[in-house]
Amino acid sequence: MRLEHTTFRGRRCLITGGAGFIGSALARRLAALNCELIILDNLSTGKIDNLRSVASSLRVIEGDVRDEKLAERLVAEVDYVFHLAAIPSVPRSVENPQATLETNVKGTLTLLEAAKKTKVKRIIFASSSSVYGNDPAPAKVEDRVGEPLSPYAVSKRAAESLGICFTKLFEVPFVSLRFFNVFGPRQDPMGQYAAVIPLFITKMLAEKSPVIHGDGEQTRDFTFVENVVDANLLAATHDQAIGEIFNVGCGNGTTINELYQILSRLAEREMVPRRIASRQGDVRHSIAQIQKIVERLGYSPQVSVEDGLRQTVAWFKEQR
């Protein structure tokens, strides 16, 4: 399923949020495919260090995705836009809804308005499994969503709806990818909004007890970051992707308790986890139904959850 080097050779790509965890993984792959890269990032959470290995292959612009003049200039320069810039945290959105909606919705709208004036080949948008909200089905299907449970979920659903609308009204070639619990090397373990996997690993390696919210039986479709990169490249190169929404996951659920056991074994650490109350805005069960992206784009998750966790634990051990 890996794309040939000729697919992106000589093409110009803009990655918003490209200094972040997922954006930088995408940048490294595109650089290996001989693509000319522009990275737009305000560096609020992204890190230039994430791009150090491909620094010679890209241009980094420190700026805000909501800057209309900047967006127009950059979108006019490129063939593809991979839009990953966002405030990504559910708990943070509960505490500060305005900042989340401003960045995630207005930032997307700014790019779409810029794309109306250009001949950009594709805008690939990073949406989220959180849009499914309280849909009771554990396996989430693209055309069935419930009520959103957080301002972050609202922001992602609004942004992807804007994109589909611009495709229909203005023929802007937009694709939305709903990511499910992405993890991997370089994911930031610091701060109160850090994701569960880097938090668990760093706690275990420091011989401290990780925290589990609720009973730990909530399920997640943990998706290794290189699988997500694959999905982005496929969405950029298949014409039948335009105007569509696709789940990006592995199609398998892992409970937080199971995750804890796997990481304990891989990290060779066994501590009793500390259990606290469930978080506001958290979805109980979230597993991707990936039939649509498999059949239409030829997607296949190349890295299993356990193999991805093994690589991630090894990376965190090396950093220590």
C-alpha positions as CSV (number, residue, x, y, z in Angstrom):
1,M,0.0,0.0,0.0
2,R,3.0,2.3,0.4
3,L,3.0,5.0,-2.3
4,E,5.8,5.2,-4.9
5,H,8.2,8.0,-4.8
6,T,6.9,9.4,-8.1
7,T,3.5,10.2,-6.5
8,F,4.6,13.3,-4.7
9,R,8.0,14.0,-6.4
10,G,8.2,17.7,-7.1
11,R,4.8,18.4,-5.7
12,R,4.4,21.2,-3.1
13,C,2.6,20.5,0.1
14,L,1.5,22.7,3.0
15,I,1.1,21.1,6.4
16,T,-0.6,23.2,9.0
17,G,0.4,22.1,12.4
18,G,3.3,20.4,10.8
19,A,5.6,20.7,13.8
20,G,3.2,18.6,15.9
21,F,3.2,14.9,16.6
22,I,1.1,13.8,13.6
23,G,2.1,16.7,11.3
24,S,5.8,16.0,11.7
25,A,5.4,12.3,11.0
26,L,3.6,13.2,7.8
27,A,6.4,15.7,7.0
28,R,9.0,13.0,7.3
29,R,7.2,10.7,5.0
30,L,6.5,13.4,2.4
31,A,10.2,14.5,2.5
32,A,11.2,10.9,1.8
33,L,8.8,11.0,-1.2
34,N,10.8,14.0,-2.6
35,C,8.0,16.5,-1.9
36,E,8.6,20.2,-1.4
37,L,7.2,21.1,2.0
38,I,5.9,24.2,3.7
39,I,5.2,23.9,7.5
40,L,2.8,26.4,9.1
41,D,2.7,26.2,12.9
42,N,2.3,28.7,15.7
43,L,4.5,26.4,17.9
44,S,2.1,26.5,20.8
45,T,2.3,22.7,21.0
46,G,4.4,21.8,18.0
47,K,8.2,21.6,18.3
48,I,10.9,22.4,15.7
49,D,12.9,19.4,17.1
50,N,10.2,17.1,15.6
51,L,11.4,18.3,12.1
52,R,15.1,18.3,12.7
53,S,15.7,15.1,10.6
54,V,14.1,16.7,7.5
55,A,15.0,20.3,8.1
56,S,16.7,20.6,4.7
57,S,13.6,19.5,2.9
58,L,11.1,22.1,4.2
59,R,10.4,25.7,5.0
60,V,8.9,26.5,8.4
61,I,6.7,29.5,8.9
62,E,5.7,30.4,12.4
63,G,2.2,31.8,12.1
64,D,-1.5,31.4,12.7
65,V,-3.8,29.4,10.5
66,R,-6.4,32.1,11.0
67,D,-4.3,34.7,9.3
68,E,-6.2,35.3,6.1
69,K,-3.4,36.9,4.1
70,L,-0.9,34.3,5.1
71,A,-3.3,31.5,4.3
72,E,-4.0,32.9,0.8
73,R,-0.3,33.3,0.1
74,L,0.7,29.8,1.2
75,V,-2.3,27.9,-0.3
76,A,-1.6,29.6,-3.7
77,E,2.0,28.1,-3.6
78,V,1.1,24.5,-3.1
79,D,-0.6,21.5,-4.7
80,Y,-1.9,19.8,-1.5
81,V,-2.9,21.1,1.9
82,F,-2.8,18.8,4.9
83,H,-4.7,20.6,7.6
84,L,-3.7,19.4,11.1
85,A,-3.5,22.7,13.0
86,A,-5.9,22.6,15.9
87,I,-6.3,22.8,19.7
88,P,-6.7,19.0,20.1
89,S,-7.8,18.4,23.6
90,V,-11.3,17.4,24.9
91,P,-10.6,18.5,28.5
92,R,-9.0,21.8,27.3
93,S,-12.1,22.5,25.2
94,V,-14.3,22.0,28.2
95,E,-12.3,24.6,30.1
96,N,-11.9,27.0,27.2
97,P,-14.5,26.5,24.5
98,Q,-13.9,29.8,22.8
99,A,-10.2,29.2,22.0
100,T,-11.0,25.7,20.6
101,L,-13.8,26.9,18.3
102,E,-11.8,30.0,17.2
103,T,-8.8,27.9,16.1
104,N,-10.5,24.8,14.9
105,V,-13.4,26.3,13.0
106,K,-12.2,29.7,11.9
107,G,-8.8,28.3,11.0
108,T,-10.4,25.7,8.7
109,L,-12.7,28.3,7.2
110,T,-9.7,30.6,6.5
111,L,-8.0,27.8,4.5
112,L,-11.2,27.0,2.6
113,E,-11.7,30.6,1.6
114,A,-8.1,30.7,0.4
115,A,-8.6,27.5,-1.6
116,K,-11.6,29.0,-3.4
117,K,-9.1,31.4,-5.1
118,T,-6.6,28.8,-6.2
119,K,-6.3,25.5,-8.1
120,V,-5.2,23.4,-5.1
121,K,-5.6,19.7,-5.8
122,R,-6.8,18.7,-2.4
123,I,-7.3,19.8,1.2
124,I,-7.1,16.8,3.6
125,F,-8.6,17.7,7.0
126,A,-7.7,16.1,10.3
127,S,-11.0,15.4,12.0
128,S,-11.6,13.3,15.0
129,S,-13.6,10.3,16.3
130,S,-15.0,12.6,19.0
131,V,-17.6,13.8,16.4
132,Y,-19.5,10.6,17.1
133,G,-20.5,11.8,20.5
134,N,-23.1,9.7,22.2
135,D,-23.8,7.4,19.3
136,P,-24.5,4.2,21.2
137,A,-22.9,1.8,18.6
138,P,-19.4,0.8,19.7
139,A,-18.3,0.6,16.0
140,K,-18.6,4.1,14.5
141,V,-19.9,4.5,10.9
142,E,-19.3,7.7,9.0
143,D,-22.9,8.5,8.2
144,R,-24.2,8.0,11.8
145,V,-23.3,10.4,14.5
146,G,-24.8,11.2,17.9
147,E,-24.8,14.4,19.9
148,P,-21.3,15.8,20.5
149,L,-20.1,15.6,24.1
150,S,-17.5,18.4,24.1
151,P,-16.7,21.7,22.4
152,Y,-13.8,20.0,20.7
153,A,-16.2,17.5,19.1
154,V,-18.4,20.4,18.0
155,S,-15.5,22.2,16.5
156,K,-14.4,19.2,14.5
157,R,-17.9,18.4,13.2
158,A,-18.4,22.0,12.2
159,A,-15.1,22.2,10.4
160,E,-15.6,19.1,8.4
161,S,-19.2,20.2,7.6
162,L,-17.8,23.5,6.3
163,G,-15.4,21.6,4.1
164,I,-18.0,19.3,2.6
165,C,-20.2,22.4,2.0
166,F,-17.3,24.2,0.1
167,T,-16.9,21.1,-2.0
168,K,-20.5,21.2,-3.1
169,L,-20.8,25.0,-3.5
170,F,-17.4,26.0,-4.8
171,E,-15.8,22.7,-5.9
172,V,-13.1,23.0,-3.3
173,P,-11.5,19.5,-3.3
174,F,-11.9,18.6,0.4
175,V,-11.5,15.3,2.3
176,S,-12.1,14.7,6.0
177,L,-10.3,12.0,7.9
178,R,-11.6,11.1,11.4
179,F,-8.6,10.0,13.4
180,F,-9.1,7.5,16.2
181,N,-6.7,7.8,19.2
182,V,-3.4,8.3,17.3
183,F,-0.2,7.3,19.2
184,G,3.5,6.8,18.5
185,P,7.0,8.1,19.0
186,R,7.4,11.9,19.7
187,Q,3.9,12.2,21.2
188,D,4.1,14.8,24.0
189,P,3.7,13.2,27.5
190,M,3.8,16.6,29.3
191,G,1.0,18.8,30.6
192,Q,-2.5,18.2,31.9
193,Y,-3.9,17.5,28.5
194,A,-1.5,14.8,27.4
195,A,-2.8,11.7,25.7
196,V,-3.1,8.4,27.7
197,I,-0.4,6.3,26.0
198,P,2.6,8.7,26.4
199,L,1.3,9.5,29.9
200,F,1.2,5.8,30.9
201,I,4.6,5.1,29.4
202,T,6.4,8.0,31.0
203,K,4.8,7.2,34.4
204,M,5.8,3.5,34.2
205,L,9.3,4.2,33.2
206,A,9.6,6.6,36.1
207,E,8.2,3.9,38.3
208,K,5.1,5.9,39.2
209,S,1.5,4.7,39.1
210,P,-0.5,5.8,36.0
211,V,-4.0,7.3,36.5
212,I,-7.0,5.5,35.0
213,H,-10.2,7.6,34.7
214,G,-13.4,5.7,35.6
215,D,-13.5,1.9,35.6
216,G,-11.0,1.5,32.7
217,E,-13.5,-0.5,30.6
218,Q,-14.0,2.3,28.1
219,T,-12.7,1.1,24.7
220,R,-10.6,3.0,22.2
221,D,-9.3,2.2,18.7
222,F,-5.6,3.0,19.2
223,T,-4.0,3.8,15.9
224,F,-0.3,4.0,15.2
225,V,0.8,7.3,13.6
226,E,2.3,5.7,10.5
227,N,-1.2,4.2,9.7
228,V,-2.6,7.7,9.9
229,V,0.1,9.0,7.5
230,D,-0.8,6.3,5.0
231,A,-4.4,7.4,5.1
232,N,-3.5,11.0,4.5
233,L,-1.5,10.1,1.4
234,L,-4.2,7.9,0.0
235,A,-6.8,10.6,0.6
236,A,-4.6,13.0,-1.4
237,T,-4.2,10.8,-4.4
238,H,-7.6,9.2,-4.9
239,D,-10.2,11.3,-6.8
240,Q,-13.1,9.4,-5.2
241,A,-12.1,10.7,-1.8
242,I,-13.1,14.3,-2.7
243,G,-16.2,15.5,-0.7
244,E,-16.1,12.4,1.5
245,I,-15.5,11.5,5.2
246,F,-13.4,8.5,6.2
247,N,-12.7,6.8,9.5
248,V,-9.0,6.2,10.2
249,G,-8.3,3.5,12.7
250,C,-7.6,-0.2,13.0
251,G,-11.1,-1.5,13.5
252,N,-10.3,-3.0,16.9
253,G,-11.1,-1.9,20.4
254,T,-8.8,-2.0,23.4
255,T,-9.9,-1.1,26.9
256,I,-7.8,1.2,29.0
257,N,-7.3,-1.7,31.5
258,E,-6.0,-3.8,28.6
259,L,-3.8,-1.0,27.4
260,Y,-2.3,-0.8,30.9
261,Q,-1.5,-4.5,31.0
262,I,0.1,-4.4,27.5
263,L,2.3,-1.4,28.4
264,S,3.2,-2.9,31.8
265,R,4.6,-5.9,30.0
266,L,6.4,-3.9,27.3
267,A,7.9,-1.4,29.7
268,E,8.7,-4.2,32.2
269,R,7.0,-2.3,35.0
270,E,4.2,-3.3,37.3
271,M,2.5,-0.8,39.5
272,V,-1.0,-0.6,40.8
273,P,-2.8,2.2,38.8
274,R,-4.5,5.1,40.6
275,R,-8.2,5.3,39.7
276,I,-10.1,8.6,39.7
277,A,-13.5,9.8,38.4
278,S,-14.3,9.8,34.6
279,R,-13.6,12.9,32.7
280,Q,-16.3,15.2,31.3
281,G,-16.8,14.9,27.6
282,D,-15.3,11.4,27.3
283,V,-17.0,8.9,25.0
284,R,-17.5,5.4,26.5
285,H,-16.8,3.3,23.5
286,S,-15.0,4.3,20.3
287,I,-14.0,1.8,17.6
288,A,-13.6,2.7,13.9
289,Q,-15.6,0.9,11.2
290,I,-13.0,1.1,8.5
291,Q,-14.8,-0.6,5.6
292,K,-15.4,2.6,3.6
293,I,-11.7,3.7,3.6
294,V,-10.6,0.1,2.9
295,E,-12.9,-0.4,-0.1
296,R,-12.6,3.1,-1.6
297,L,-9.0,4.1,-1.0
298,G,-7.3,0.7,-0.4
299,Y,-6.3,1.6,3.1
300,S,-4.9,-1.2,5.3
301,P,-3.4,-0.5,8.8
302,Q,0.1,-1.8,8.4
303,V,1.1,-1.6,12.1
304,S,-0.9,-3.4,14.7
305,V,-1.7,-1.8,18.1
306,E,0.8,-4.0,20.0
307,D,3.6,-3.5,17.4
308,G,3.0,0.2,17.5
309,L,3.1,0.2,21.3
310,R,6.3,-1.8,21.2
311,Q,7.9,0.8,18.9
312,T,6.6,3.7,21.1
313,V,7.9,2.2,24.3
314,A,11.3,1.6,22.7
315,W,11.4,5.3,21.6
316,F,10.5,6.6,25.1
317,K,13.2,4.3,26.6
318,E,15.8,5.7,24.2
319,Q,14.9,9.3,25.2
320,R,15.5,8.5,28.8
